[in-house]
């Protein structure tokens, strides 16, 4: 694949901590992108203003989560984690272009709080049922506004996530069990969709995304250095948005909306990161990365052209990363590059046997390698 050289919109380069390349496209001085986002934002305002989380508070010390051990039931770990509820609300509020403190999210927040209280009181089954009803209510509101297309997007995100989990032992705790759990939820969602229950299917997919977020937080790397893990997630999401912008210079209306959401999710992740809310930042950043890939695919199933394009992108980023770190990489740089190469090889193997799940692996490979390029 022959591609133009990668540059930030302003043409500047700097360190990974202040590098303009890691700033979401909507925050750079790019007149064309600013114009596109302004048009989209005006459309959003016409339908309901998106809530800004800059005035939000951090985790409540009395209600941030009911801690369960890493080996506890994954769904119950999600029930007890208030951070994951906030990440979900952020994500879905952008899908619906609705403020995070307005309906249905104010009620949703209270609903999840009630589920956590039930769990603290030892009412495990009631807590599980309550949390599921909370998710159902949010998905129902999303479905009523956006129809089947919103559920289709959730399927695309979870399908990509499931195929990547098996190759991400350095990112998730209990990753083999997690992969089996996510595949099970995906199969349940397929069955519900086939039976005509799209809201029920969406609820299963929402739970899958939340469980994946939770198991990221429980990986030993996060326990050792949550700031470093969050910083890498921020860098990857920044690269995801930058590469998505490059791959779709003339986005469709659907892609405009997806790019806007990815940019906004990353902006909120940056806000969380700056306030030391690393668990929330990681969840928001990873969702920005997922949405950026959906934008590249225009919300559709991957095509042969998509697969070849992303394989070429991964190869280009890996080559650039090798040149950037030279012959004496740090241990961290070497580990990141090796993981990018592994993802590339597994993705190439998958697409060569007509398994389009490889597209998600190639996308992760490209953005992982890209964080090493100054």
ABEGO torsion letter per residue (X at the ends): XBBBBBBBAAGBBBBAAABAAABBAAABBBAAAAAAAAAAAAAAAAAEBBBBAAABBBBBAAAABBBBBAABBAAAAAAABAAAAAAAAAAAAAAAGBBAABOAAAAAAAAAAAAAAAAAAGBAAAAAAAAAAAAAAAAAAAAAAAEAAAAAAAAAAAAAAAAAAAAAAAABBGAAAAAAAAAAAAAAAAAAAAAGBAAAAAAAAAAAAAAAAAAAAABAAAAABAAAAAAAAAAAAAAAAAAAAAABABBBAAAAAAAAAAAAAAAAAAAAAAAGBAAAAAAAAAAAAAAAAAAAAGGBBBBAAAAAAAAAAAAAAAAAAAAAAEABBBAAAAAAAAAAAAAAAAAAAAAAAGBAAAAAAAAAAAAAAAAABX
